[in-house]
């Protein structure tokens, strides 16, 4: 599973405070801890700083580039910010997050092709987030078709199945999980991703909720996730679910994880 560490996100109060204070050591520790826990990419979002988004992003990228070797997920709604950041990431694997059927797609697909990055596609259209599995799958396949026509390989495409807070509407996680299953069945080469922690927003014992959702999503075909890999319960769930789902030959990854605890 491709793990994307979620913790360098300015919308998290603790991280916002560290960013605003330019607490380099705190950010460095958060950065290193995610890579050591198994993150292959680090999601970096500084959008809350608005007009200073790029300056803050550059500050965080400097810390990440100096202290890790992992890939970078550029998480911004601003094509301008992403375009300015890409030249700073030479030698790193990069994923751009994100485009929809109506937003940023014309600006960011050429950048993804030019810089040979991965790109996240949200199956959202002019009507917003689809409320049915069928519409999410339809929009996902449209995104894949558009990206392919622009020269983006299937293996560089990450379809976000849109994990939502369970507290807002009963059954939303079922829609997400079934979307993962159907898109993966339709195009096995494309990656399926989501923000795992979204499902437990405003609920107690969030790691319990996230772990159960994550297990079900992995069985459905989720092969990448934006999550808190530094949380021991989440890390255990990743290795255990991958093993039971048949994605861990001779249980090597699970046994390696247990041996390193």
Secondary structure, DSSP 4 states (H G I P E B T S, - for coil): -EEEEEEEETTSHHHHHHHHTT-HHHHHHHHHHHHHHT-SEEEEE-GGGGGGHHHHHHHHHHHHHHH--SEEEEE-S-HHHHHHHHGGGTTS-EEEEEE-SSSSHHHHHHHHHHHT-EEEEE-EETTEE-SSHHHHHHHHHHHHHHHHHTT--GGGEEEE-----GGGSTTHHHHHHHHHHHHHHH-TTSEEE-BGGGGGTT-SSHHHHHHHHHHHHHHHT--EEEE-TTSHHHHHHHHHHHHHTT-SGGGHHHHHHHHT-
